[in-house]
Amino acid sequence: MNPTANPALIDDLVIANHILVNEGVLDGFGHISVRHDKNPDRFLIARSMAPGLVTADDIVACDLDGNVHDERGRKTYVERFIHSEIYRCRPDVMAVIHSHSPAVIPFGVTGARLRPICHMSGFLGAQVPVFEIRHTAGESSDLLIRNQALGKALAASLGQQAVALLRGHGNVVVGFSIQQVVFRAIYTESNARLQSEAMRLGEINYLTPEEAQATSDMNDEHLGRPWEVWKKRALQNRF
C-alpha cells in the first residue's frame, strides 16, 4: 500500500525547489526531498528534472533502498541514495537538500574549514565535516553518490551534524522540516561567502560551540519569517 502524502506537504516541497533556485542555492542541478508524512520509510522527491520547473505532478516516492514508487514508471535523480541513506541513518531528519551552491565549494577542496561566522549560521556547529568519496569509491569516480554504499558512507561522514561538504561536489543539508532545511541551505551558502570575505581581512572570531547552539535554537523559533519572504519572491519569479 502506498498512502497518499498530504497535499500541503507536496506543495511545500514544490515551492522549496523554486525558493532554492531563486535564492541561488540550486540551479539546473541539485535536489530536495522530504520524508513521507504517512510512511517514514519513504520520502518524496521530484522526478529527474531541473528544480526550478518542478510542479506537484512531478513528485514521486522512493523507499530507503532508493527504489522509485511511481505508477507512471518515472525516474528520479541518480543521487537519490544521498537521501535514502540519510533517512535510514537519521530518524530525526525530515528533509534533505543536496546542492552545488558555489560559495561552499572552496571549503571542500582546501584546508579552510567551514565554520559559523554569524548568528544566522549557528547550525553549522564547531565545524562542518567533509566527505571524501575517494575513501569509498577510489580515485576514478565521477563524484556522484550513485549507490547505497556511497550514500551510507556519506551519511556516516555527516553523523549528527546539520551539514556536510562533499569534496568537489557541493554539500548536503538536513533538517526537521522543509522550512528548516531550506533556511539552513540558504544560510550555509551565505556563511561560506561571508567567511571567504572575512578571511581576506584577517583572523576571524568564530562563534563558540555554545553560541552556535544558542543561535541555532533561537533561529528555529522564527523559521516562518524568512520562509514567507522567500516563498513570495519565488512565486513572483516563477517561469
Secondary structure as the mmCIF struct_conf table of DSSP 4:
data_model
#
loop_
_struct_conf.conf_type_id
_struct_conf.id
_struct_conf.beg_label_comp_id
_struct_conf.beg_label_asym_id
_struct_conf.beg_label_seq_id
_struct_conf.end_label_comp_id
_struct_conf.end_label_asym_id
_struct_conf.end_label_seq_id
HELX_LH_PP_P HELX_LH_PP_P1 PRO A 3 ASN A 6
HELX_RH_AL_P HELX_RH_AL_P1 PRO A 7 ASN A 22
TURN_TY1_P TURN_TY1_P1 GLU A 23 GLY A 24
BEND BEND1 VAL A 25 VAL A 25
BEND BEND2 ASP A 27 PHE A 29
STRN STRN1 HIS A 31 ARG A 35
BEND BEND3 ASP A 37 LYS A 38
TURN_TY1_P TURN_TY1_P2 PRO A 40 ASP A 41
STRN STRN2 ARG A 42 ALA A 46
STRN STRN3 ARG A 47 ARG A 47
BEND BEND4 SER A 48 MET A 49
HELX_RH_3T_P HELX_RH_3T_P1 PRO A 51 LEU A 53
HELX_RH_3T_P HELX_RH_3T_P2 ALA A 56 ASP A 58
STRN STRN4 ILE A 59 ASP A 63
TURN_TY1_P TURN_TY1_P3 LEU A 64 ASP A 65
BEND BEND5 GLY A 66 GLY A 66
STRN STRN5 VAL A 68 HIS A 69
TURN_TY1_P TURN_TY1_P4 GLU A 71 ARG A 72
STRN STRN6 THR A 76 THR A 76
TURN_TY1_P TURN_TY1_P5 VAL A 78 GLU A 79
HELX_RH_AL_P HELX_RH_AL_P2 ARG A 80 CYS A 89
TURN_TY1_P TURN_TY1_P6 PRO A 91 ASP A 92
STRN STRN7 ALA A 95 SER A 99
HELX_RH_3T_P HELX_RH_3T_P3 PRO A 102 VAL A 104
TURN_TY1_P TURN_TY1_P7 ILE A 105 ILE A 105
HELX_RH_AL_P HELX_RH_AL_P3 PRO A 106 VAL A 109
BEND BEND6 THR A 110 GLY A 111
HELX_LH_PP_P HELX_LH_PP_P2 ALA A 112 LEU A 114
BEND BEND7 CYS A 118 CYS A 118
HELX_RH_3T_P HELX_RH_3T_P4 HIS A 119 LEU A 124
BEND BEND8 ALA A 126 ALA A 126
STRN STRN8 VAL A 130 PHE A 131
TURN_TY1_P TURN_TY1_P8 ILE A 133 ILE A 133
HELX_RH_AL_P HELX_RH_AL_P4 ARG A 134 ALA A 137
BEND BEND9 GLU A 139 SER A 140
BEND BEND10 LEU A 143 LEU A 143
BEND BEND11 ASN A 147 ASN A 147
HELX_RH_AL_P HELX_RH_AL_P5 GLN A 148 LEU A 158
TURN_TY1_P TURN_TY1_P9 GLY A 159 GLN A 160
BEND BEND12 ALA A 162 ALA A 162
STRN STRN9 VAL A 163 LEU A 166
TURN_TY1_P TURN_TY1_P10 ARG A 167 GLY A 168
BEND BEND13 HIS A 169 HIS A 169
STRN STRN10 ASN A 171 GLY A 175
BEND BEND14 PHE A 176 SER A 177
HELX_RH_AL_P HELX_RH_AL_P6 ILE A 178 MET A 199
TURN_TY1_P TURN_TY1_P11 ARG A 200 LEU A 201
BEND BEND15 GLY A 202 GLY A 202
HELX_LH_PP_P HELX_LH_PP_P3 TYR A 206 THR A 208
HELX_RH_AL_P HELX_RH_AL_P7 PRO A 209 ASP A 220
TURN_TY1_P TURN_TY1_P12 GLU A 221 LEU A 223
HELX_RH_AL_P HELX_RH_AL_P8 GLY A 224 GLN A 236
TURN_TY1_P TURN_TY1_P13 ASN A 237 ASN A 237
#
